[in-house]
Amino acid sequence: MSFDLNLGLGMSNLGGGEDNNYDVVIIGGGPAGASAAIYTARADLRTLVIDKGLTAGALGITGKISNYPGVPGPVTGAELVEIMRAQAESFGAKFITDKVVGVDISGERKMVMAGTGAFYTKVIMLATGSMGRTSVVKGEEEFLGRGVSYCATCDGAFFRNQTVAVIGNNDEALEEALFLTKFAAKVHLVVPTPELKAREALAAEATTHPKIEVQLGTRLKEIVGNGQVAGVRVHPRGGDEQTLPVTGAFVYLQGGKPITDYLMAQLETEPNGCLVVDKEMQTTVPGVFAIGDLLCTHIKQAVIAAADGVIAAVAADKYIHGRKAVQTDWK
């Protein structure tokens, strides 16, 4: 990464104007995060939700839902999330599209570092889901920080007038590809599926942008280079492998592992990577809550993730107003 969090060195005590100070910062805007935002904002807590995009999570890429209580459907997952977000926004919650790259939870005042800057808060709610990757492609780890990045907002300026590749098919990948057009001379959008999974308007903007070349149905096989990224080896469906000459590779592929890398091992996890919480969704660090598919205690359904968010929101309100005793009955 291109920044230094200075974790454990008093970062929580650094300044920050009113615009980046909140009562609650929620990382992840799926059903868990959006439902939590409805309740915290309704409780007059200044609430910020940082999310990578409507189709970055498991619900967002779901094509048809007919069993969500109160929403007969069928609706797409993205449409259902939009309804939840609109309700939260109606109570005053703020949503931004960004990627969280680190947090400092060591003090009473906590810090969330995103691509666009730092945010300070009394409570952090973790709702990043379980679409993290369990494996990487050849060359990805070798060139991390030397051309391989997971955050265009953080690193895009380093690739001015260069050719880069973005690998992915959802909102996050397309938002990042469009952001890179401000700096890069050309962006190869390598899409592993036959069609994009992003919102229609976003897909239309990306596919018609003069700096973006879209390659559908194309798998990333390897990232190559000599000390620095020099190209990506890709395999188009029904075609021959080829190497695209690029100096940067921005990877936005998905898997089924809890996404906790931005925590930098500051919280206790179970062997399967899930976070440990008490009955009110609080982690072992007071003021830090985890909800939704970051937990492994229940089936993965949108309505259950939403319920997690509500439980955590009520507990967060108690915590902020000094009415919550620290729990010790960790599950």
Secondary structure, 3 states (H helix, E strand, C coil): CCCCCCCCCCHHHCCCCHHHEEEEEEECCCHHHHHHHHHHHHCCCCEEEEECCCCCCCCCCCCCECCECCECCCECHHHHHHHHHHHHHHCCCEEEECCEEEEECCCCCEEEEECCEEEEEEEEEECCCCCECCCCCECCCCCECCCEECCHHHHHHHHCCCEEEEECCCHHHHHHHHHHCCCCCEEEEECCCCCCCCCHHHHHHHHCCCCEEEECCEEEEEEEECCCEEEEEEEECCCCCEEEECCEEEECCCCCECCCHHHCCCCCECCCCCECCCCCCECCCCCEEECHHHCCCCCCCHHHHHHHHHHHHHHHHHHHCCCCCCCCCCC
